[in-house]
Amino acid sequence: MAQEILRDSTLGLLIRFATGGRVLKYPEEVEGFQIPSAYHHGDEKRQQTVDSTASTQAAPTPAEEKDVDVEKDAAPATHPPLDRGSTLRNTQTAPDREFSDSEDGDGHSISHNLSQITSRAQMSQVNTRADLEQAYTNASYQEQIKTQPSRPIAPTRTADGTILVDWYTTDDPENPQNWTHRKKALVVLQIYFYTLAVYIGSAIITPSQPYIEEIFHVTPEVASLGLSMYVLGYGIGPMIFSPMSEMPIIGRNPPYMVTFTIFLAISIGVSCVNNFPALIVLRFLQGFFGSPCLATGGASIGDIYNLFRLPYYLTGWAAFATAGPALGPLISGFSVPYTNWHWSLWEIVWLAAPVYVALFTMLPETSADTILLRRAARLRHATGNPNLKSQSEINQSQLTLGEIVVSNLWRPVQINALDPAVLFTSIYIALMYAIFYSFFEVFPFVYAVGLPRAGSVTKGYGLNAGEIGLIFLSISVGVSIAIPIYLWYLKYKFEPQIRARGLGAPEERLVPGLYACFLVPVGLFVFGWTGFNSPKIHWIVPTLGIVIFTVGIFILFQVVFIYIPLTYPQYAASLFAGNDFARSSIACGAIHFSRPMFLNLGVGPGVSLLAGLTFGGCAGIWGLWYFGATLRARSRFAAK
């Protein structure tokens, strides 16, 4: 497994390029490898059975075979001009004919076209509710065949003579859905820590802010640009970098590694700069080039887990994303007062560098479209057959720059403007994200020196920067409470319901949010009015309010991010990128408007204003649950 990971990593690709492919070879490049007969020109002397191929290609060791994950996904669908949903439901291809019919315990046939099982990364090609139901049915059947022996998958031949390169067998180890548990865990942990490092980089500068004000003679509102521009940068970045990762000829890894290399270089530069305008520009670029994992990380996880397993691992990814900004002030809060304001920025370098080394040497390509495209190129070279192509190559040849721009820049704006359900989710999520980032302005008023206003009753608890960083751990505590609650829902409600009755109405996925939404204003009111009277009330009370708030927003984020792809599967990627931009933009503004708001209104009234807005969100989430079916029926974009 180690050699395969190195071969498919960025370092491995560079080694292969430098050696002309003589080192770290793929199975098709190894002397004696028997290419399946279906991929030859028809030269009978060279044809071999697929069964013999399965025995000669690189396969897991016996110990690893026991560890092979049961979620066996496979290649894209079969013919470019066809409607993708119709293909999911009706196409009968060679693999169907090769597999013997069998039934599960409920009498359902599981003689299924395994090469068309849909993963989360392919949901943009699902057009209707029936297609979506079929995608989840496929994932369920996929798990049912885990005890069956490996079977060959014959490639599909199109009318024009093209042979669509596919996985060789049902347990092809090159298929990311067939990777071992250990390999999947390695990939997921790298994505988690990559996300954590970038998110920590946002708020880690906040303990340096008082020193920046003093050294550069700027106001606190101006000094806050060091945080807000970073947040704005990682909101804009995914609009550009996420589409690149969906192009099969590029894949996931190049956008990660190129941008993270620039991120690390800029992080070194921003740690040395002594000019305020340069500091702000570099902070924006830091966020911009750190952004790909913040949107595409979920797609990478979706490449290796099927639709039933995916929500569990996305919950962990969201936990690292939520905890990152909260850990930033803790990491630098104690060090900056005893060193200098640059110290917090150097800590970004020390955090990101080990992650970069791990990604460079151990992150394999996860996109099935890219893996099959590269396999097709190797097979063309080995056989001399120019008709060997992957489905992704054909799809990519039909893609235009205009379509990419429309899909990723114009489509999110269009759907938000014309679909009230999408507009509500964008505004609601953005509001909660803005409140989250307003904490970086209000925490010093509550926990440190109090509110600097004549007659204010908010005197603060007298904590230093490091101790305020410890208060931010309450956000991590809230996440730790929310995760088991939400995982319980996934395991005992979400998954059993889908397996037993199908997807049902997407609004059913909003049910946890119907209760969690009330935790948001309750937590804010507890924090606002007990913190307003600091230090008369013990500091733990407003801190518990932050915990309650965090539990609420974490669960709401999860239910909304399940609801969107179930309701708008074809546009889910665009909507996620648009939602990321909306929440980051509003959070950027919140960093600047929250301080004047608290100074003018006070902590209690200011937080109450925000809590009142979230009460409006409660009405909205209940309205979406109750009227969602009607809104979907009228929507131009929802799956019918």
JOWO-V821739 format. One record per backbone hydrogen bond with DSSP energy under -1.0 kcal/mol. CO is the residue of the C=O (numbers start at 1). NH is the residue of the N-H. If there is no record, write none. Layout:
# JOWO-V821739
co=CO nh=NH
co=CO nh=NH
This chain:
# JOWO-V821739
co=1 nh=5
co=2 nh=6
co=3 nh=7
co=4 nh=8
co=9 nh=13
co=10 nh=14
co=11 nh=15
co=12 nh=16
co=13 nh=17
co=14 nh=18
co=15 nh=19
co=16 nh=21
co=19 nh=22
co=26 nh=29
co=27 nh=30
co=30 nh=33
co=36 nh=39
co=37 nh=40
co=43 nh=46
co=48 nh=37
co=49 nh=53
co=50 nh=54
co=51 nh=55
co=52 nh=56
co=53 nh=57
co=61 nh=65
co=62 nh=66
co=64 nh=67
co=67 nh=181
co=70 nh=72
co=79 nh=82
co=83 nh=87
co=84 nh=88
co=85 nh=89
co=86 nh=90
co=87 nh=91
co=93 nh=97
co=94 nh=98
co=95 nh=99
co=102 nh=110
co=104 nh=107
co=108 nh=104
co=110 nh=112
co=112 nh=114
co=113 nh=116
co=114 nh=117
co=119 nh=122
co=120 nh=123
co=122 nh=125
co=123 nh=126
co=128 nh=132
co=129 nh=133
co=130 nh=134
co=131 nh=135
co=132 nh=136
co=133 nh=137
co=134 nh=138
co=135 nh=139
co=136 nh=140
co=137 nh=141
co=138 nh=142
co=139 nh=143
co=140 nh=144
co=141 nh=145
co=143 nh=146
co=145 nh=148
co=151 nh=170
co=156 nh=164
co=158 nh=161
co=162 nh=158
co=163 nh=389
co=168 nh=153
co=169 nh=172
co=172 nh=175
co=175 nh=178
co=179 nh=69
co=180 nh=184
co=181 nh=185
co=182 nh=186
co=183 nh=187
co=184 nh=188
co=185 nh=189
co=186 nh=190
co=187 nh=191
co=188 nh=192
co=189 nh=193
co=190 nh=194
co=191 nh=195
co=192 nh=196
co=193 nh=197
co=194 nh=198
co=195 nh=199
co=196 nh=200
co=197 nh=201
co=199 nh=202
co=200 nh=204
co=203 nh=206
co=205 nh=208
co=206 nh=209
co=208 nh=212
co=209 nh=213
co=210 nh=214
co=211 nh=215
co=212 nh=216
co=213 nh=218
co=219 nh=223
co=220 nh=224
co=222 nh=225
co=223 nh=226
co=224 nh=227
co=224 nh=228
co=225 nh=229
co=227 nh=231
co=228 nh=232
co=229 nh=233
co=230 nh=234
co=232 nh=236
co=233 nh=237
co=236 nh=239
co=237 nh=240
co=237 nh=241
co=238 nh=242
co=241 nh=245
co=244 nh=247
co=247 nh=250
co=247 nh=251
co=252 nh=256
co=253 nh=257
co=254 nh=258
co=255 nh=259
co=256 nh=260
co=257 nh=261
co=258 nh=262
co=259 nh=263
co=260 nh=264
co=261 nh=265
co=262 nh=266
co=263 nh=267
co=264 nh=268
co=265 nh=269
co=266 nh=270
co=267 nh=271
co=269 nh=272
co=269 nh=273
co=275 nh=279
co=276 nh=280
co=277 nh=281
co=278 nh=282
co=279 nh=283
co=280 nh=284
co=281 nh=285
co=282 nh=286
co=283 nh=287
co=284 nh=288
co=285 nh=289
co=286 nh=290
co=291 nh=294
co=292 nh=295
co=292 nh=296
co=293 nh=297
co=296 nh=300
co=297 nh=301
co=298 nh=302
co=299 nh=303
co=301 nh=305
co=306 nh=310
co=309 nh=312
co=309 nh=313
co=310 nh=314
co=311 nh=315
co=312 nh=316
co=313 nh=317
co=314 nh=318
co=315 nh=319
co=316 nh=320
co=317 nh=321
co=318 nh=322
co=319 nh=323
co=320 nh=324
co=323 nh=327
co=324 nh=328
co=327 nh=331
co=328 nh=332
co=329 nh=333
co=332 nh=336
co=336 nh=339
co=340 nh=343
co=342 nh=346
co=343 nh=347
co=346 nh=350
co=347 nh=351
co=348 nh=352
co=349 nh=353
co=352 nh=356
co=353 nh=357
co=354 nh=358
co=355 nh=359
co=356 nh=360
co=357 nh=361
co=358 nh=362
co=359 nh=363
co=360 nh=11
co=367 nh=371
co=368 nh=372
co=369 nh=373
co=370 nh=374
co=371 nh=375
co=372 nh=376
co=373 nh=377
co=374 nh=378
co=375 nh=379
co=376 nh=380
co=377 nh=381
co=378 nh=382
co=379 nh=383
co=380 nh=384
co=385 nh=388
co=387 nh=163
co=389 nh=165
co=390 nh=394
co=391 nh=395
co=392 nh=396
co=393 nh=397
co=396 nh=399
co=400 nh=404
co=401 nh=405
co=402 nh=406
co=403 nh=407
co=404 nh=408
co=405 nh=409
co=405 nh=410
co=406 nh=411
co=410 nh=414
co=411 nh=415
co=412 nh=416
co=413 nh=417
co=414 nh=418
co=415 nh=419
co=419 nh=423
co=420 nh=424
co=421 nh=425
co=422 nh=426
co=423 nh=427
co=424 nh=428
co=425 nh=429
co=426 nh=430
co=427 nh=431
co=428 nh=432
co=429 nh=433
co=430 nh=434
co=431 nh=435
co=432 nh=436
co=433 nh=437
co=434 nh=438
co=438 nh=441
co=438 nh=442
co=439 nh=443
co=442 nh=446
co=443 nh=447
co=444 nh=448
co=444 nh=450
co=447 nh=463
co=448 nh=462
co=451 nh=453
co=453 nh=456
co=457 nh=459
co=458 nh=451
co=464 nh=468
co=465 nh=469
co=466 nh=470
co=467 nh=471
co=468 nh=472
co=470 nh=473
co=471 nh=474
co=472 nh=475
co=473 nh=477
co=474 nh=478
co=475 nh=479
co=476 nh=480
co=477 nh=481
co=478 nh=482
co=479 nh=483
co=481 nh=485
co=482 nh=486
co=483 nh=487
co=484 nh=488
co=485 nh=489
co=486 nh=490
co=487 nh=491
co=488 nh=492
co=489 nh=493
co=489 nh=494
co=490 nh=495
co=493 nh=497
co=494 nh=498
co=495 nh=499
co=496 nh=500
co=497 nh=501
co=498 nh=502
co=505 nh=508
co=506 nh=509
co=507 nh=510
co=508 nh=511
co=510 nh=514
co=511 nh=514
co=512 nh=516
co=513 nh=517
co=515 nh=518
co=516 nh=519
co=518 nh=522
co=519 nh=523
co=520 nh=524
co=521 nh=525
co=522 nh=526
co=523 nh=527
co=524 nh=528
co=525 nh=529
co=526 nh=530
co=527 nh=531
co=528 nh=532
co=531 nh=534
co=533 nh=536
co=534 nh=459
co=538 nh=541
co=539 nh=543
co=540 nh=544
co=541 nh=545
co=542 nh=546
co=543 nh=547
co=544 nh=548
co=545 nh=549
co=546 nh=550
co=547 nh=551
co=548 nh=552
co=549 nh=553
co=550 nh=554
co=551 nh=555
co=552 nh=556
co=553 nh=557
co=554 nh=558
co=555 nh=559
co=556 nh=560
co=557 nh=561
co=559 nh=563
co=560 nh=564
co=562 nh=566
co=563 nh=567
co=564 nh=568
co=567 nh=639
co=571 nh=575
co=572 nh=576
co=573 nh=577
co=574 nh=578
co=575 nh=579
co=576 nh=580
co=577 nh=581
co=578 nh=582
co=579 nh=583
co=580 nh=584
co=581 nh=585
co=582 nh=586
co=583 nh=587
co=584 nh=588
co=585 nh=589
co=586 nh=590
co=587 nh=591
co=589 nh=593
co=590 nh=594
co=593 nh=597
co=594 nh=598
co=595 nh=599
co=596 nh=600
co=597 nh=601
co=598 nh=602
co=602 nh=606
co=603 nh=607
co=604 nh=608
co=605 nh=609
co=606 nh=610
co=607 nh=611
co=608 nh=612
co=609 nh=613
co=610 nh=614
co=611 nh=615
co=612 nh=616
co=613 nh=617
co=614 nh=618
co=615 nh=619
co=616 nh=620
co=617 nh=621
co=618 nh=622
co=619 nh=623
co=620 nh=624
co=621 nh=625
co=622 nh=626
co=623 nh=627
co=624 nh=628
co=627 nh=631
co=628 nh=632
co=629 nh=633
co=630 nh=634
co=631 nh=635
